[in-house]
């Protein structure tokens, strides 16, 4: 196969049907429509520090592989924190930005990071990675980063390219073939099981009703009610939301069955919401927000309702994203996430490589300590 490698300044330059045909696993964040909505809504743009530089491989004019790639002028919205690396560059009088990032913008959940998503596509992926690394060298970028690839992909790409692996600890729920939420609770120790039931009872006693909406249920009026709840969580932490209401309105129809909202209703008024995406096997938690001091509502919408949804729909895992020791007592176990890094500066590359080895040891100890505090009975854990 003689490949024609091209770089594209926007996802619209690549045929949507050909792109989606390579996403055999249906991973929602690699859907052409998802990436397109990010760009068309202005969430991903030069002005926001995310400039598309997508890599595509063609065979006789037909797309056969692709790598979503961005030129970054900051490290926000990535969730693999390299601010200290940027500081080290600055101390030496060097520029860390711009850099190249292979990632799904604003989406810290594990999954494929290139097309095709089929496991046997490793050779094609290597061609895309070589092109990205050549672009880094040719245009003088400080570094190239792949964020949140699945473990098998991370291992293959590290071996093929020599990129430096990095690990972090997240928390993930796994379906053990549960028939209902009570079966899930039966794996908990008695005191932890009692706590979960108390949390759910508080929400029931508040008079709130929980509804599950999908993308096909959403209208502009519903987004007018839901989006301020999601945005408020960002405002409370002192910064603007990464994603706009226009983005969510754009993806409602094309991702009609992959966008899932758990909505708390006070009468007919939404007062809380947790937004997630799904594919055939996994639910991916993304955003949450509420108005008013509703006791235990965060746990209900973001964890208990989401787990119940996974059980009802036969999903095998729930990946709620970054952070969260508070997830542990609700049945989420430590899970290693991965990233890969190439640093152009030789001395800083060695120093960062040494740091990553030490950091990996700390992360392993932390994950083991978290696992030892699991609320699950020993057999279930």
C-alpha positions as CSV (number, residue, x, y, z in Angstrom):
1,X,0.0,0.0,0.0
2,X,1.4,3.4,-1.0
3,X,0.0,6.0,1.4
4,X,-0.6,9.6,0.7
5,X,-0.2,11.5,4.1
6,X,-1.9,14.8,4.3
7,X,-2.4,17.4,7.1
8,X,-5.8,19.1,7.4
9,X,-6.6,22.5,9.1
10,X,-10.2,21.3,9.8
11,X,-12.2,18.2,10.2
12,X,-14.5,19.5,7.4
13,X,-11.7,18.8,4.9
14,X,-12.1,15.1,5.5
15,X,-15.1,13.1,4.2
16,X,-17.4,12.3,7.2
17,X,-18.7,9.0,5.8
18,X,-15.2,7.7,5.2
19,X,-14.0,8.9,8.6
20,X,-16.9,7.3,10.5
21,X,-16.5,4.0,8.6
22,X,-13.1,3.6,10.2
23,X,-14.6,4.0,13.7
24,X,-15.8,0.4,14.0
25,X,-16.2,0.5,17.7
26,X,-18.5,3.5,17.6
27,X,-16.4,5.5,20.1
28,X,-18.5,8.7,20.4
29,X,-15.6,11.1,20.8
30,X,-14.0,10.0,17.5
31,X,-17.2,10.5,15.6
32,X,-16.7,13.0,12.8
33,X,-19.8,14.8,14.0
34,X,-18.4,15.3,17.5
35,X,-15.1,16.7,16.3
36,X,-16.9,18.8,13.7
37,X,-19.2,20.3,16.3
38,X,-16.2,21.3,18.4
39,X,-14.8,23.2,15.4
40,X,-18.0,24.7,14.0
41,X,-19.1,26.0,17.5
42,X,-15.8,27.7,18.0
43,X,-14.8,25.6,21.0
44,X,-11.8,24.3,19.1
45,X,-10.2,27.2,17.2
46,X,-7.1,29.3,17.0
47,X,-8.7,31.7,19.3
48,X,-9.2,29.1,22.0
49,X,-5.7,27.7,21.7
50,X,-6.7,24.5,19.8
51,X,-5.6,24.7,16.2
52,X,-6.6,21.6,14.1
53,X,-3.6,19.9,12.3
54,X,-5.3,16.5,11.7
55,X,-3.2,13.8,10.0
56,X,-4.9,11.6,7.3
57,X,-3.6,8.8,5.2
58,X,-5.2,8.0,1.8
59,X,-4.9,5.0,-0.4
60,X,-5.8,5.9,-4.0
61,X,-7.8,8.9,-2.8
62,X,-9.8,7.0,-0.1
63,X,-9.2,7.7,3.6
64,X,-7.7,4.7,5.3
65,X,-6.3,6.1,8.6
66,X,-6.5,9.4,10.5
67,X,-5.2,11.0,13.7
68,X,-6.9,13.9,15.4
69,X,-4.1,16.4,16.0
70,X,-4.0,19.9,17.5
71,X,-1.5,22.7,17.8
72,X,-1.7,24.0,21.4
73,X,-0.7,27.3,22.8
74,X,-1.5,26.3,26.4
75,X,-2.2,23.2,28.4
76,X,-5.8,23.8,29.4
77,X,-8.5,21.3,28.6
78,X,-6.1,18.4,28.4
79,X,-6.2,16.9,32.0
80,X,-2.7,15.5,31.7
81,X,-0.8,18.2,33.6
82,X,2.5,19.3,32.1
83,X,2.6,22.9,33.6
84,X,5.8,22.1,35.4
85,X,7.4,21.1,32.1
86,X,6.4,24.4,30.6
87,X,7.9,26.1,33.6
88,X,11.1,24.2,33.2
89,X,11.3,25.4,29.5
90,X,10.6,29.0,30.7
91,X,13.4,28.9,33.3
92,X,15.8,28.0,30.5
93,X,14.6,30.8,28.3
94,X,12.9,28.4,25.9
95,X,9.4,28.3,24.5
96,X,7.2,25.2,25.5
97,X,4.3,26.5,23.4
98,X,3.2,25.7,20.8
99,X,3.2,21.9,21.1
100,X,1.3,19.1,19.3
101,X,-1.4,17.1,21.0
102,X,-3.2,14.0,19.8
103,X,-6.3,14.0,22.0
104,X,-10.0,14.5,22.1
105,X,-10.4,18.1,23.3
106,X,-11.8,18.6,26.8
107,X,-12.4,14.8,27.1
108,X,-10.3,13.0,29.8
109,X,-11.7,9.5,29.2
110,X,-9.7,6.5,27.8
111,X,-10.3,5.2,24.3
112,X,-8.8,4.9,20.8
113,X,-6.9,7.9,19.6
114,X,-6.6,7.1,15.9
115,X,-8.5,5.5,13.1
116,X,-9.1,2.8,12.2
117,X,-10.1,1.7,15.7
118,X,-9.6,-2.0,14.9
119,X,-6.7,-3.5,16.8
120,X,-4.9,-4.7,13.6
121,X,-4.5,-1.1,12.5
122,X,-1.2,-0.6,14.4
123,X,1.0,-0.4,11.2
124,X,-1.3,2.4,9.8
125,X,-1.1,4.2,13.1
126,X,2.7,4.1,13.0
127,X,2.6,5.9,9.7
128,X,0.4,8.7,11.2
129,X,2.7,9.0,14.3
130,X,5.8,9.2,12.1
131,X,4.1,12.0,10.2
132,X,3.1,13.9,13.4
133,X,6.6,13.5,14.8
134,X,8.1,14.7,11.5
135,X,5.8,17.8,11.7
136,X,7.1,18.4,15.3
137,X,10.7,18.4,14.1
138,X,10.0,20.4,10.9
139,X,8.1,23.2,12.4
140,X,10.0,23.4,15.7
141,X,7.3,22.3,18.2
142,X,8.6,21.7,21.7
143,X,6.8,18.3,22.0
144,X,4.2,15.8,20.9
145,X,1.7,14.3,23.3
146,X,-0.9,11.5,23.0
147,X,-3.5,11.8,25.8
148,X,-5.7,9.0,27.2
149,X,-5.1,6.2,24.7
150,X,-6.3,2.8,25.8
151,X,-3.6,0.6,27.4
152,X,-3.0,-1.7,24.4
153,X,-2.6,1.3,22.2
154,X,-0.3,3.1,24.6
155,X,2.0,0.0,24.8
156,X,2.1,-0.5,21.0
157,X,2.8,3.2,20.3
158,X,5.5,3.5,23.0
159,X,7.3,0.5,21.5
160,X,7.0,1.7,18.0
161,X,8.0,5.3,18.5
162,X,10.0,5.5,21.7
163,X,7.6,8.0,23.2
164,X,7.7,8.2,27.0
165,X,4.8,6.6,28.8
166,X,3.0,8.3,31.7
167,X,0.4,6.9,34.0
168,X,-2.2,8.4,36.3
169,X,-4.9,7.0,38.5
170,X,-8.6,7.4,37.7
171,X,-11.6,5.4,39.1
172,X,-13.8,3.1,37.0
173,X,-16.9,0.9,37.6
174,X,-17.1,-2.6,36.1
175,X,-20.3,-4.5,35.6
176,X,-20.0,-8.0,37.0
177,X,-23.2,-9.2,35.2
178,X,-25.5,-7.5,37.7
179,X,-29.2,-7.9,37.2
180,X,-30.2,-4.7,39.0
181,X,-28.8,-2.1,41.3
182,X,-29.5,-4.2,44.4
183,X,-27.2,-6.9,42.9
184,X,-24.5,-4.3,42.5
185,X,-25.0,-3.2,46.2
186,X,-24.8,-6.9,47.4
187,X,-21.0,-6.7,46.6
188,X,-20.5,-3.9,49.2
189,X,-19.7,-4.4,52.8
190,X,-22.7,-3.9,55.0
191,X,-21.8,-0.4,56.3
192,X,-21.0,0.9,52.8
193,X,-24.2,-0.6,51.4
194,X,-26.2,1.2,54.1
195,X,-24.6,4.5,53.2
196,X,-25.5,4.2,49.6
197,X,-29.1,3.4,50.4
198,X,-29.2,6.4,52.7
199,X,-27.9,8.7,49.9
200,X,-30.5,7.5,47.5
201,X,-33.3,7.8,50.1
202,X,-32.4,11.4,50.7
203,X,-33.0,12.2,47.1
204,X,-36.3,10.3,47.1
205,X,-37.4,12.2,50.2
206,X,-36.6,15.6,48.6
207,X,-39.5,15.1,46.2
208,X,-37.2,15.3,43.1
209,X,-37.9,13.0,40.1
210,X,-35.1,11.7,38.0
211,X,-35.6,11.4,34.2
212,X,-33.2,10.0,31.6
213,X,-33.1,12.0,28.4
214,X,-31.0,11.1,25.2
215,X,-30.0,13.4,22.4
216,X,-33.2,12.7,20.5
217,X,-35.2,14.1,23.5
218,X,-33.3,17.4,23.5
219,X,-34.8,20.6,22.1
220,X,-33.4,24.2,22.2
221,X,-35.8,24.9,25.1
222,X,-34.4,21.9,27.0
223,X,-30.9,23.0,26.4
224,X,-31.8,26.5,27.6
225,X,-32.8,24.8,30.9
226,X,-29.9,22.3,31.1
227,X,-26.9,24.2,29.9
228,X,-26.8,26.8,32.7
229,X,-26.7,24.0,35.2
230,X,-23.6,22.4,33.5
231,X,-22.0,25.8,33.0
232,X,-22.4,26.8,36.6
233,X,-20.0,24.1,37.8
234,X,-17.3,25.8,35.7
235,X,-18.2,29.3,37.0
236,X,-18.0,28.0,40.6
237,X,-14.4,27.0,39.9
238,X,-13.5,30.4,38.5
239,X,-13.4,29.8,34.7
240,X,-15.5,29.7,31.6
241,X,-17.0,26.5,30.3
242,X,-14.9,24.8,27.7
243,X,-18.0,23.8,25.7
244,X,-20.8,26.1,24.5
245,X,-24.5,25.5,24.4
246,X,-24.2,25.7,20.6
247,X,-21.9,22.6,20.7
248,X,-24.4,20.5,22.6
249,X,-27.3,21.6,20.4
250,X,-25.3,20.7,17.4
251,X,-24.5,17.1,18.5
252,X,-28.0,16.3,19.9
253,X,-29.3,14.9,16.6
254,X,-26.2,13.1,15.2
255,X,-25.4,11.5,18.6
256,X,-29.1,11.0,19.4
257,X,-28.6,7.6,21.1
258,X,-25.0,8.2,22.4
259,X,-25.7,11.4,24.4
260,X,-27.4,10.6,27.8
261,X,-28.6,13.0,30.4
262,X,-29.7,12.2,34.0
263,X,-32.0,15.0,34.9
264,X,-33.4,15.9,38.4
265,X,-36.8,17.6,38.1
266,X,-38.5,19.7,40.7
267,X,-42.0,19.4,39.2
268,X,-41.3,20.0,35.6
269,X,-38.2,22.2,36.2
270,X,-34.7,20.8,35.8
271,X,-32.6,21.6,38.9
272,X,-29.7,19.2,38.3
273,X,-28.2,17.3,35.5
274,X,-25.3,14.9,34.7
275,X,-24.3,14.5,31.1
276,X,-22.7,11.4,29.7
277,X,-21.9,9.7,26.4
278,X,-22.0,6.0,25.5
279,X,-21.0,3.4,23.0
280,X,-21.9,-0.3,22.8
281,X,-19.9,-1.2,25.9
282,X,-19.1,1.8,28.0
283,X,-20.7,4.9,29.6
284,X,-18.5,8.0,29.8
285,X,-19.4,10.6,32.4
286,X,-18.6,14.2,31.4
287,X,-20.4,17.1,33.0
288,X,-22.6,17.8,36.0
289,X,-24.4,20.8,37.6
290,X,-27.2,21.7,39.9
291,X,-29.1,24.7,41.3
292,X,-29.8,24.6,45.0
293,X,-28.4,22.6,48.0
294,X,-30.0,19.2,47.2
295,X,-28.6,16.6,49.6
296,X,-26.7,13.7,47.8
297,X,-28.0,14.8,44.3
298,X,-24.5,14.8,42.9
299,X,-23.9,11.1,43.9
300,X,-27.4,10.1,42.6
301,X,-27.1,11.6,39.2
302,X,-23.4,11.1,38.5
303,X,-22.9,7.6,40.1
304,X,-26.0,5.7,41.2
305,X,-28.3,6.6,38.3
306,X,-25.4,6.1,35.8
307,X,-24.6,2.7,37.3
308,X,-28.2,1.7,37.1
309,X,-28.3,2.8,33.5
310,X,-25.3,0.6,32.7
311,X,-26.9,-2.4,34.3
312,X,-30.2,-1.9,32.5
313,X,-28.5,-1.5,29.1
314,X,-25.9,-4.2,29.5
315,X,-22.9,-1.9,29.4
316,X,-19.7,-3.4,30.9
317,X,-18.0,-0.3,32.3
318,X,-18.5,3.2,33.4
319,X,-15.7,5.7,33.0
320,X,-16.6,8.9,34.8
321,X,-13.4,10.8,33.9
322,X,-10.7,12.4,36.1
323,X,-10.4,12.9,39.8
324,X,-12.4,11.5,42.6
325,X,-11.4,9.6,45.7
326,X,-15.1,10.2,46.6
327,X,-15.9,7.7,43.8
328,X,-14.2,4.8,45.7
329,X,-16.9,4.3,48.4
330,X,-19.5,4.2,45.6
331,X,-18.1,1.2,43.9
332,X,-15.4,2.7,41.5
333,X,-12.0,1.0,41.7
334,X,-8.6,2.5,40.8
335,X,-7.8,2.3,37.1
336,X,-4.6,3.4,35.4
337,X,-4.9,5.9,32.5
338,X,-2.1,6.5,30.0
339,X,-0.4,9.1,28.0
340,X,2.6,9.3,25.8
341,X,5.1,12.1,25.3
342,X,8.0,13.1,23.1
343,X,10.1,16.1,24.2
344,X,12.3,17.7,21.5
345,X,14.9,19.2,23.9
346,X,17.4,16.4,24.7
347,X,18.3,17.4,28.2
348,X,14.8,18.2,29.2
349,X,13.6,14.9,27.6
350,X,16.0,13.0,29.8
351,X,14.9,14.9,32.9
352,X,11.2,14.4,32.2
353,X,11.8,10.8,31.4
354,X,13.4,10.3,34.9
355,X,10.5,12.1,36.5
356,X,8.0,9.9,34.7
357,X,9.7,6.7,36.0
358,X,9.5,8.0,39.6
359,X,5.9,9.3,39.2
360,X,4.8,5.9,37.9
361,X,6.0,4.3,41.1
362,X,4.1,6.8,43.2
363,X,0.9,6.3,41.1
364,X,1.2,2.5,41.5
365,X,1.5,2.8,45.3
366,X,-1.4,5.2,45.3
367,X,-3.6,2.9,43.2
368,X,-2.8,0.0,45.5
369,X,-3.6,2.0,48.6
370,X,-7.0,3.0,47.1
371,X,-7.8,-0.6,46.2
372,X,-7.1,-1.6,49.8
373,X,-9.8,0.8,50.8
374,X,-12.4,-0.5,48.4
375,X,-16.0,-0.7,49.8
376,X,-16.5,-4.0,48.1
377,X,-16.3,-7.4,49.8
378,X,-12.9,-9.0,49.2
379,X,-14.3,-11.5,46.7
380,X,-16.0,-8.8,44.6
381,X,-12.9,-6.5,44.8
